[in-house]
Amino acid sequence: MPGCWSKTGNRREPGSLDSMISAPPEETTMPKTVAEFAHRHEAEYAQGFLEDAGIPSSVFDDDAGGGLLGLEIFRGARLVVPDELAESAQGVLREAGLLE
C-alpha cells in the first residue's frame, strides 16, 4: 500500500518528506541535498521556486530551532528533496539562477 500512517493516525502522502522518514523500508525514498546556502532565508527563497514547480522540499539547518541563530555559519542551510526529484529540482534552481 503506498504512503504510510503517522503515529497520530494521519495519512502521509507518498513522496512527501514526512513519508520518507516514517515509511517502511520497502517504500522509503532517501532525501537528497540539492543545494547548500550560507543562511536559512536563502534556502527558503530557493524552496519557493521548487514549491512553484510542484517539487516537495525541506530546509535543514543547525540553528537549534531558531534559538541559536549564529550556528548556521558552521554548516549553512541544506535544501533537500526526494532522491527521484533531485535532477528536476537542480534544473529548476539553475533556471532561477541559484545554482551554477
Contact map, one row per residue, 1 for C-alpha under 8 A:
1111000000000000000000000000000000000000000000000000000000000000000000000000000000000000000000000000
1111000000000100000000000010000000000000000000000000000000000000000000000000000000000000000000000000
1111100000111110001000100010000000000000000000000000000000000000000000000000000000000000000000000000
1111110000111100001001110000000000000000000000000000000000000000000000000000000000000000000000000000
0011111111110000000000000000000000000000000000000000000000000000000000000000000000000000000000000000
0001111111110000000001000000000000000000000000000000000000000000000000000000000000000000000000000000
0000111111000000000000000000000000000000000000000000000000000000000000000000000000000000000000000000
0000111111000000000000000000000000000000000000000000000000000000000000000000000000000000000000000000
0000111111100000000000000000000000000000000000000000000000000000000000000000000000000000000000000000
0000111111110000000000000000000000000000000000000000000000000000000000000000000000000000000000000000
0011110011111000000000000000000000000000000000000000000000000000000000000000000000000000000000000000
0011110001111101011000000000000000000000000000000000000000000000000000000000000000000000000000000000
0011000000111111001000000000000000000000000000000000000000000000000000000000000000000000000000000000
0111000000011111001000000000000000000000000000000000000000000000000000000000000000000000000000000000
0010000000001111101100000000100000000000000000000000000100000000000000000000000001000000000000000000
0000000000011111111100000000000000000000000000000000000100000000000000000000000001000000000000000000
0000000000000011111110000000001000000000000000000000000111000000000000000000000011000000000000000000
0000000000010001111111000000000000000000000000000000000000000000000000000000000000000000000000000000
0011000000011111111111100001000000000000000000000000000000000000000000000000000000000000000000000000
0000000000000011111111100011111000000000000000000000000000000000000000000000000001000000000000000000
0000000000000000111111100001000000000000000000000000000000000000000000000000000000000000000000000000
0001010000000000011111110001000000000000000000000000000000000000000000000000000000000000000000000000
0011000000000000001111111111000000000000000000000000000000000000000000000000000000000000000000000000
0001000000000000000001111111000000000000000000000000000000000000000000000000000000000000000000000000
0000000000000000000000111111000000000000000000000000000000000000000000000000000000000000000000000000
0000000000000000000000111111000000000000000000000000000000000000000000000000000000000000000000000000
0110000000000000000100111111100000000000000000000000000000000000000000000000000000000000000000000000
0000000000000000001111111111110000000000000000000000000000000000000000000000000000000000000000000000
0000000000000010000100000011111000000000000000000000000000000000000000000000000001110000000000000000
0000000000000000000100000001111100000000000000000000000000000000000000000000000001100000000000000000
0000000000000000100100000000111110000000000000000000000000000000000000000000000111100000000000000000
0000000000000000000000000000011111000000000000000000000000000000000000000000000111100100000000000000
0000000000000000000000000000001111110000000000000000000000000000000000000000011110000100000000000000
0000000000000000000000000000000111110000000000000000000000000000000000000000011110000100110000000000
0000000000000000000000000000000011111000000000000000000000000000000000000000011100000000010000000010
0000000000000000000000000000000011111100001000000000000000000000000000000001111000000000000000000000
0000000000000000000000000000000000111111011000000000000000000000000000000001110000000000000000000000
0000000000000000000000000000000000011111010000000000000000000000000000011011100000000000000000000000
0000000000000000000000000000000000001111111000000000000000000000000000011001100000000000000000000000
0000000000000000000000000000000000001111111100000000000000101000000000010001100000000000000000000000
0000000000000000000000000000000000000011111110000000000000000000000000000000000000000000000000000000
0000000000000000000000000000000000001111111111000000000000000000000000000000000000000000000000000000
0000000000000000000000000000000000011011111111100000000000100000000000000000111000000000000000000000
0000000000000000000000000000000000000001111111110000000000100000000000000000000000000000000000000000
0000000000000000000000000000000000000000111111111000000000000000000000000000000000000000000000000000
0000000000000000000000000000000000000000011111111100000000000000000000000000000000000000000010000100
0000000000000000000000000000000000000000001111111110000011100000000000000000001000000000000000000000
0000000000000000000000000000000000000000000111111111000000000000000000000000000000000000000000000000
0000000000000000000000000000000000000000000011111111100000000000000000000000000000000000000110010000
0000000000000000000000000000000000000000000001111111111110000000000000000000000000000000100110000000
0000000000000000000000000000000000000000000000111111111110000000000000000000000000000000000000000000
0000000000000000000000000000000000000000000000011111111000000000000000000000000000000000000000000000
0000000000000000000000000000000000000000000000001111111000000000000000000000000000000000000100000000
0000000000000000000000000000000000000000000000000111111100000000000000000000000000000000000000000000
0000000000000000000000000000000000000000000000000111111110000000000000000000000010001000100000000000
0000000000000011100000000000000000000000000000000110011111000000000000000000000011000000000000000000
0000000000000000100000000000000000000000000000100110001111100000000000000000001111000000000000000000
0000000000000000100000000000000000000000000000100000000111110000000000000000001110000000000000000000
0000000000000000000000000000000000000001001100100000000011111000000000000000111100000000000000000000
0000000000000000000000000000000000000000000000000000000001111100000000000000111100000000000000000000
0000000000000000000000000000000000000001000000000000000000111110000000010011110000000000000000000000
0000000000000000000000000000000000000000000000000000000000011111100000110011100000000000000000000000
0000000000000000000000000000000000000000000000000000000000001111111111110000000000000000000000000000
0000000000000000000000000000000000000000000000000000000000000111111110100000000000000000000000000000
0000000000000000000000000000000000000000000000000000000000000111111100000000000000000000000000000000
0000000000000000000000000000000000000000000000000000000000000011111110000000000000000000000000000000
0000000000000000000000000000000000000000000000000000000000000011111110000000000000000000000000000000
0000000000000000000000000000000000000000000000000000000000000011111111100000000000000000000000000000
0000000000000000000000000000000000000000000000000000000000000011011111110000000000000000000000000000
0000000000000000000000000000000000000000000000000000000000000010000111111000000000000000000000000000
0000000000000000000000000000000000000000000000000000000000000111000111111110000000000000000000000000
0000000000000000000000000000000000000111000000000000000000001110000011111111100000000000000000000000
0000000000000000000000000000000000000110000000000000000000000000000001111111000000000000000000000000
0000000000000000000000000000000000000000000000000000000000000000000000111111000000000000000000000000
0000000000000000000000000000000000000100000000000000000000001100000000111111100000000000000000000000
0000000000000000000000000000000000011111000000000000000000001100000000011111110000000000000000000000
0000000000000000000000000000000000011111001000000000000000111100000000010011111000000000000000000000
0000000000000000000000000000000011111000001000000000000000111000000000000001111100000000000000000000
0000000000000000000000000000000011110000001000100000000011110000000000000000111110000000000000000000
0000000000000000000000000000001111100000000000000000000011110000000000000000011111000000000000000000
0000000000000000100000000000001111000000000000000000001111000000000000000000001111101100100000000000
0000000000000011100100000000111100000000000000000000000110000000000000000000000111111100000000000000
0000000000000000000000000000111100000000000000000000000000000000000000000000000011111100000000000000
0000000000000000000000000000100000000000000000000000000000000000000000000000000001111110000000000000
0000000000000000000000000000000000000000000000000000001000000000000000000000000011111111100000000000
0000000000000000000000000000000111000000000000000000000000000000000000000000000011111111110000000000
0000000000000000000000000000000000000000000000000000000000000000000000000000000000011111111000000000
0000000000000000000000000000000000000000000000000000000000000000000000000000000000001111111100000000
0000000000000000000000000000000001000000000000000100001000000000000000000000000010001111111110000000
0000000000000000000000000000000001100000000000000000000000000000000000000000000000000111111111000010
0000000000000000000000000000000000000000000000000000000000000000000000000000000000000011111111100000
0000000000000000000000000000000000000000000000001100100000000000000000000000000000000001111111110000
0000000000000000000000000000000000000000000001001100000000000000000000000000000000000000111111111110
0000000000000000000000000000000000000000000000000000000000000000000000000000000000000000011111111111
0000000000000000000000000000000000000000000000000000000000000000000000000000000000000000001111111100
0000000000000000000000000000000000000000000000001000000000000000000000000000000000000000000111111110
0000000000000000000000000000000000000000000000000000000000000000000000000000000000000000000011111111
0000000000000000000000000000000000000000000001000000000000000000000000000000000000000000000011111111
0000000000000000000000000000000000100000000000000000000000000000000000000000000000000000010011011111
0000000000000000000000000000000000000000000000000000000000000000000000000000000000000000000001001111
